[in-house]
Amino acid sequence: MADQPRKMNVVQLTFIVTVNMMGSGIIMLPTNMAKVGAISLLSWLITAVGSLAIAYGFAEAGLLNQRPGGMAAYAEDGYGKDGYFQVFFLYFLSIAIANVAVASSALGYLAAFFPVLTSSPIATCSGVIALLWLTTVANFGGPKVTGRIGSVTVWGVILPVGFISIAGWFWFHGGTFAAAWNPKGISLAEGMGSSISLTLWAFLGMESAVQNSSAVENPKRDVPLACMFGTLGAAVIYILSTAAIQGIVPNADLAASTGPFGLAFARMFNPTIGSIVMALAALACVGSLLGWQFTLAQTAKDAADTRMFPGIFGKANRMGAPIAGMVIMGIVQSLMAMSTISPNLSEQFAALVNLAVVTNVLPYIISLSALFVMMRNAGTPPAKYRVNAAVTVVALAYSVYAIYASGKDAVLGGMLVMAIGYVIYGFMAFRFAAVTSAGRTAAASAAAVLALALMVLAGLLPPPAHADEPTPTGSLARIKQSGAINVGYFNDAQPFSYKDANGQVTGYTIALCQKIADEIKTDLGLAALRVNWVAISFEERMRAMQEHRIDLLCGNAETLTARQAMSFSIPVYPGGIGAMLRSDAPAGLKEVLSGVSPSHPIWRAAPAQLLSRQTISVVADSPAQRWLGDKLGQLQIAAAVVPVADVESGLRKVLDRQSNVLFAERSLLLAVASSSPASGKLTVLDRRFTYLPVAIGVPRGDDDMRLLADRTLSRLFSSAEFSAMYTKWFGEPDAETRNFFRLSALPD
């Protein structure tokens, strides 16, 4: 008895199901939903019904079949050993791919505390491999230990998400939710359909109890309960938490966040609490990876026990852990992670990641369709049979739609994987030739005809909207290969780009770049896109773009010199030099500086004499200083010019009456004036003395990237969401500013 492998009870199994679904999906779900708007919450109505139908089907199948293998064992009842192998092979492959993706997500959260983890491609790859092996070794203690660890790490999700779901409504603002409802102005059907695949991804993992059935104390009772309770609990938490957070955090901030729950808690309490929640999220992500590593090993072990996989994968230690198989898969996943730093291999890896959803849902269809055969063989009463059949049809229809919505490339890849699976199975089919009965073959043939009919029906449907998009080139091709985009920004360039008190990169142009990154992710059909924020100096910006160290530059003045190194999007801000004075400055000085011409002031006679008596501040070595020097020389004005280190220093000189006026980029003047305790004593003139538009930098000659950026910005400028975004950083836009963005936006 001392050597009896330790097994999980129903509570621990439910935790495994819950953490596998929620561990990485829910952490970023509010951000992904916000990119569509709160209208996307309606997609839960479809996804929750479909996912519960799938979970119900697994629960019923678990009552009729307690053999090791989970979904593969169910498929065997309907399709024989070939069905068993195909489900195992597809599901096994999808888990291995997904584990690398989950490790990358976990590393992203940890990078908030240890930036070195994502400082370079090699560092990122090393971090992912380290997490893969950490969670592999942690499973050496067997299923009991995995269940205990999962029972702890899941609280990293349950505590913050549960708090938001229940208590977050005390911070809920109806106005914030209403503003986030439909920022893109899409139809109700589009709003629901655009998030179906996203919400389905959040439920992938409901089959974990089925796959781990051989490691459960009482599988006949515990597997169905864990399937239903885990899925139902996750559905309730998903809906409540995502709805509440939409009313706590403005949609633009939520869509740009890399840690939505941390951001929400920072808004509700303070940045320290937000950082703690970020740490809990990282813990939960690692716990999710731990659970999936165990599921991967257990799936291989069950297949090996039935002679469907090499025997080495079935050898377990006295704790019930198949260590040899875990080590082998650790090596395989490490090779997958290493492929992300190789341009050729990473392109293949990116394609495999896009297959993850298809290769996960195909086993759902095969195993659930076998439930009809299982019920007939078990003599299920007619009334129960009809109920189960109706629910299973709903589950199958939803699963087929999920594959259809994945796009033609993913479906084609899934077919290729299935073909490879049958080739592999051909070398071992002789072992089981005598096992399949005639009755089972007939039932399998009928089910196969039904499956083919569904595939033909799906083929008659029009292709998804993203099916005919051209092959990406230039920067977009590199981004698709690596699954990451490098976005350059200037630090301390408030309000355009800077790091807040919580260490998060934020600002007006940061929010715009995040919108472009979101569009890139959608346009390329990526399951996930890692955004690497790269702080660069003003001097190195052109070289960084030319050397492809950055794919976008968040805000740069569009000049002829800059155009030699990069191309630019449509203008995103009407930049130009402005002037700041004290509110009690002489009326004559205000009138002279306000002028008549918005770009070329004419200073002569009395105005020149007035200005010659002033002390003028300007930031040293800035475009404003060069412009001021030229103007004073041209107009022969002998004013005293006092260079300052930065705009804040110039503001203090104006307040202390050591200077009468400060010239600088007008947006910077507005930012420091609005944040100053003495804002009531300062005036920033409406006039722009120069026009120097700010735009998003893209690689020179990269027309595809520029077109995507222009399309994203043009649609954003025409939306209600943009007004709130602009007001957040610069205040309510005046008529001239609104007209600027109306003219900048390009028609479709």
C-alpha angles and dihedrals in degrees: 000000000000090000095049108126113250114247136196128253126220094270094052091044091052089051090052090052092046097047092045090056099036103030098090105358101064094042093069098022097100091053093050092046091049090058087069097031135247088295086078088072086080089069087072088072091065099034095047091052092046094046094047089050090053091047090049090052091052091047092053092045089051090057091054099041125036097166118128114265103062111209092011091055090051090051089051090062090059105029107020126231094327089059089048092053096044093052092045093047096048095043093043091053093047092053093050091052094043092051091061090049092049090049089053090051092049090050090053091058093045089051088068086071099028108034091180088075091074099028092111139003090257092051091049092049092048091050093050092049091048091053092047092054094041091057091041093055091044088062093058088091091070134243095308092058091044090052091050094049091046089050088059102040093048088069087069084071101029097053100053096030093044091049091051091047094053110021099023089083089074087068093041116123119197092207092056091049093047092051089051096047101095111352093161095050094233126158124265092252092049091048092053096040096047092066102038094099091043094053092043089055088057090059097047104116098055087114093061093100090052093049092048095046093117090058094054126099096223108014096174091061104024103046096059092043093049091048095052100037094045094049096042092047092049091049093054092047093046094052097043096043098045092046094048096047090052087064095046103048123042111252096242092054092044094051091051096047125108091196109035097174092047088051091049093051091046088055093045096045123353141304092268092060088046091055091050090053089050089054091050089050091054089049091051092049091053089047090053090052089050091055093048092048089055091048090050092052093044092050091054092045093052091050092048091050088059093045092252094118137027111296093237089074090060098054108108132183123236089275091060095252118136093219097172092054091046092053092048092050090045088059092046092050091046089056089050090052091048089054089070091072094049114079094213099041093041091060089056090046092051089054090051091051089056087054093057095090094045094046089049097049097043091068088051090058096044096046096041093048087058090062090083090060092044092053093049093048091049093049094239111194113259095245092051090044092055093050093047092045093052093050092045092052089054090050093049093046091051092048092050090050090050090056092046091051090053091075135242097285094057092044091050090049091050091054090051091051090051090050091052089049092056091048090054092045090053090071093057104030092097089070092066103031094114096046101072113089125215092244092053090048091053092048091047090051091053092049090047090054089052091049091049090050090054090049091050090049090051089050091056092056118094114264120261116270093256096049099095100043115134123254109273120246137190115005092357090058091051091047092051091049095051100032088226139093125206111217119191122211140170113245119224091020093127128210092018099049134347143123117268127218089275092057092249120139108242143153142109098290090040088060090049092049090050089055090052091048090051090052090049090053091051094042093052093043093236120167089214137003122199113215113209111197108211117195111213135175123245090247096054099042096099095045091048091055094045091050091049092240087133131033096196134023113212103224129342132164110259105235134153090251092053091047089063089068105029146011124241139223123230110296115282099186134023095236124187144128117292138177133239123201137168113271089239094053115133113280090232092059091049091049094049093049094043088057127166104265114067092214112021116042117200111219115185140144112342095012090053091050091049093051092046088064093055132095109226126197125204134169110263118251092005129130086251091060092051092047092047092050091052093048096047090050094047094048095038094235114163098202120153109253118204114189115214132197096239144344093273091057090050091051091055091051091052092049092046090050091240087121133031099206139012121210118202143123102314095227090057091049090052092048097051093041094052093047095045118102085225094053091128090062094055134077127195110199119234091228122102111207092197135020113228111158120213116221141168112268120228131177112288112264094008097132095172093056092044092049092051092049092048092048092050094047095044092054091044093051089054094052132090089236093068095060091060091044093053093044091054092062105027108016128247110340116241124226092267092053093047089051090050093058092042090056094042095055113092121221119245 
